[in-house]
Amino acid sequence: MGLGRTDIWRTGIIHAPMTQVLRDGVGAHPVTWIDNPGPFRFIADPFGIWRGDRLYVFAEAYDYRVKIGRIDVFVFNRALTLLEHCPVLVEPWHLSYPVIVPDMDGTIYMMPESGRSGRQTLYRATDFPYRWELVEMFEFPGAAVDASPIFHDGRWWIFHAPWGNSPIDRISELHVAWAERLMGPWHPHPGNPVRRDIRSTRPGGTPIMTDNGLVLPTQECAATYGGAITPLHITTLTPQRFEARAAPSLHAPAAFAPFTDGLHTLSAAGDVTLFDAKHTDPSIVRRALVDLDRLLLRRRS
C-alpha cells in the first residue's frame, strides 16, 4: 500500500466447495457478501466451520482509526442468511488470519496470526464460538505469519511465512514445521525456507487435499500485497524433503467491482468457500483525515 492509498477488503462466501473453486475460478459460482462495518473499516481473512446447520465464519475486523485487528464471528444458517455477528477475541496486539483447527478429540482451536505478541498463539474454545482461552502449553518456535495447519500423512504440519526477518521475506518465503501432536513440540523443516518466490509463498488460506494431492493457497504479491491467490501443489512433504509447483493464479473477477484489486484468502468450509477481495482507495485526503482521527483518539485516551 503506497502513501495515501488504502487497502479495503471485503469478505464473501462462494456457494461451492474449495475443490470446485480451484478448478472453476473464483467468479464461477454465486457469492454471498458480508458487508463492511463502515468507511475505512473492513472484514478480511475469513475462516469457517459448520456445526449442525450453522456456519461460523471467523474473520479479522479492522479499523484504520485504531490499526489493531480483532477477531469477529458471523453466524449463518443453511440458506446463508446472517443470524448473528459479534467480537470474540480481542488482545492488546493485532490479530488476523483466525484459522479454525478441529483436533482429533473434537476440541476446537483457533490459531490467529499474532506476531506482534512475539509468539504464535493457539486458543481453545471454552464456549464456542464466543469464548476462547490461550493454550499456554502450545509449543511453536517463535512468531509466524499466516500460519496454516493441516493434519496430513499422520503428522501435523504448519505452513507459514517468517515473522522475524525483513518485510520482504514475509511475502516471499515459505517455511514449514511439523509435529506429532498439535501441541508440539514443533520441528522447523531443515530446508527452511523451503520456497522463495514472491508469487507463491505466503500462505493465503486452508491447505486441502484434492484429487491432485495437497494444495496450499498462497498470495501473489509481485505487483501488490495480496494481488491474487496462487494454488501451490505440494508434491513432496516429509520431515526432510519439500517439493512443490505453482498453478496459475486466481484473480478477483470483474463482477466483484470495485473489489477487483486483489484476492488474498481462500479457505474451505465444507460445501462453501470463503474469500476476501480488495479495493484500493486512492484518496490521500480521506486517508489523512482517518490518520488525524487516530491521533486525536490516542491523545484522548
SVG drawing of the C-alpha trace seen along z (x, -y; Angstrom):
<svg xmlns="http://www.w3.org/2000/svg" viewBox="-32 -16 50 57">
<polyline fill="none" stroke="black" stroke-width="0.4" points="0.0,0.0 1.5,-3.3 1.3,-6.8 -2.4,-7.8 -3.6,-4.5 -5.7,-2.4 -6.5,1.3 -10.1,2.1 -11.0,5.8 -14.5,7.4 -15.3,10.9 -17.6,13.3 -18.9,16.8 -18.8,18.8 -21.6,21.3 -19.2,24.2 -16.6,26.3 -13.0,25.2 -12.0,28.1 -14.5,26.7 -13.4,23.1 -9.8,24.2 -11.0,25.9 -13.5,23.3 -12.2,20.0 -13.4,17.6 -16.1,16.0 -17.8,19.2 -20.3,19.6 -22.8,17.4 -21.4,15.3 -23.0,14.1 -21.2,11.0 -20.5,9.9 -21.0,6.1 -18.2,3.9 -18.9,2.0 -18.3,-1.5 -15.8,-3.8 -12.1,-2.7 -13.2,0.4 -13.1,3.9 -13.7,7.6 -10.9,9.9 -9.1,13.2 -12.2,15.4 -12.1,19.0 -15.1,21.1 -16.6,24.3 -20.0,25.9 -21.6,27.1 -25.1,28.7 -27.0,26.3 -24.9,23.2 -21.9,21.8 -19.5,19.9 -17.2,17.5 -14.3,16.0 -12.5,13.1 -10.3,10.1 -12.2,6.9 -10.0,3.9 -10.5,0.1 -7.9,-2.3 -8.7,-4.6 -7.4,-2.0 -5.0,0.1 -5.3,3.2 -7.3,6.0 -9.7,8.2 -11.5,11.4 -15.2,11.4 -17.7,14.2 -20.5,14.2 -23.2,16.9 -25.2,18.1 -27.9,20.6 -28.0,23.1 -29.5,20.5 -26.5,18.3 -28.7,15.7 -26.7,13.8 -28.1,14.6 -25.5,13.0 -22.3,11.0 -20.1,10.1 -16.4,9.8 -15.0,12.9 -11.2,12.3 -9.5,9.0 -5.9,8.7 -3.6,5.7 -1.8,6.7 -3.0,7.1 -4.9,10.3 -5.8,11.6 -6.0,14.8 -8.1,16.8 -7.6,20.4 -10.0,22.8 -8.5,26.1 -10.7,29.1 -8.4,31.5 -8.8,35.3 -10.6,35.3 -13.3,32.9 -11.8,29.8 -12.0,26.7 -8.9,24.4 -8.2,21.0 -4.7,20.2 -4.7,16.5 -1.8,14.5 -0.4,12.8 3.2,11.9 3.2,8.6 2.9,10.6 6.2,12.2 4.8,15.7 2.5,17.9 -0.6,18.3 -3.3,21.0 -6.7,20.6 -9.2,23.3 -12.9,22.7 -14.4,22.8 -17.9,21.6 -18.0,22.0 -18.0,19.6 -17.9,16.8 -15.2,17.5 -11.6,18.6 -8.7,19.3 -5.0,19.1 -3.3,22.5 -0.1,22.0 1.3,25.5 1.3,24.8 5.0,25.1 5.9,23.4 9.3,22.0 8.7,18.2 6.2,16.0 4.8,16.9 2.9,15.0 -0.4,16.6 0.3,20.0 -1.8,22.6 -2.1,26.0 -3.2,29.4 -3.0,33.0 -1.5,35.0 0.2,38.4 0.0,39.0 1.6,35.7 0.6,32.1 2.1,29.5 2.1,25.7 2.9,23.7 3.9,20.1 5.9,17.0 8.7,15.8 7.8,13.0 11.3,12.0 13.0,11.4 12.6,8.4 9.1,7.4 10.0,8.6 10.7,12.1 7.1,12.2 5.8,12.1 8.5,14.1 9.5,17.0 7.6,20.2 8.5,22.1 7.3,25.4 7.2,27.0 5.9,30.4 4.8,32.2 3.3,35.5 0.7,33.6 -0.9,30.3 0.5,29.1 4.0,29.9 6.9,29.9 7.1,28.4 10.2,29.0 11.2,26.5 11.9,28.1 15.6,28.4 15.0,26.9 13.5,23.6 12.8,21.5 11.5,24.4 10.5,22.0 11.4,18.4 9.0,16.7 7.0,13.5 4.3,15.0 3.6,18.3 4.9,18.5 3.0,16.5 0.0,18.7 -3.4,17.4 -5.9,19.9 -6.5,23.5 -4.4,26.3 -6.6,29.0 -6.4,32.4 -7.7,32.6 -7.7,35.3 -4.4,33.9 -2.8,34.0 -2.2,31.4 -2.8,27.8 -1.8,24.7 -3.4,21.3 -0.6,18.7 -0.6,15.0 0.7,13.5 2.4,10.3 4.6,9.3 2.6,6.2 0.7,5.6 0.2,7.2 -2.5,9.9 -2.9,9.3 -4.2,12.9 -4.2,16.4 -1.7,18.9 -2.5,22.5 0.7,24.3 0.6,28.0 2.8,29.7 4.2,32.9 6.7,34.0 6.3,33.3 8.4,35.2 10.3,34.1 13.4,34.0 12.1,33.0 9.7,30.5 8.8,30.0 6.0,28.0 4.8,26.4 2.7,23.3 -0.5,23.4 -1.9,20.3 -3.1,17.6 -6.8,16.9 -7.8,13.3 -10.9,11.3 -13.3,11.2 -14.8,8.0 -18.2,8.9 -16.6,8.2 -16.2,4.4 -14.9,2.3 -13.2,5.1 -11.0,6.2 -7.6,5.1 -6.6,8.2 -7.5,11.6 -5.6,12.9 -7.6,15.5 -9.3,18.7 -10.4,21.1 -12.5,24.3 -15.7,24.7 -17.4,27.8 -19.7,27.2 -18.8,23.4 -15.6,21.5 -14.6,18.2 -12.6,15.5 -11.7,11.8 -11.2,9.3 -9.5,5.9 -10.4,2.4 -7.6,-0.2 -8.9,-3.6 -6.6,-6.2 -7.8,-9.3 -4.9,-11.0 -7.3,-13.4 -9.7,-10.8 -6.8,-8.8 -5.2,-11.8 -8.5,-12.6 -8.6,-9.0 -5.0,-9.2 -5.8,-12.5 -8.8,-10.8 -6.5,-8.1 -4.0,-10.6 -6.9,-12.5 -8.2,-9.2 -4.8,-8.4 -4.5,-11.8 -7.9,-11.5 -7.0,-8.0"/>
</svg>
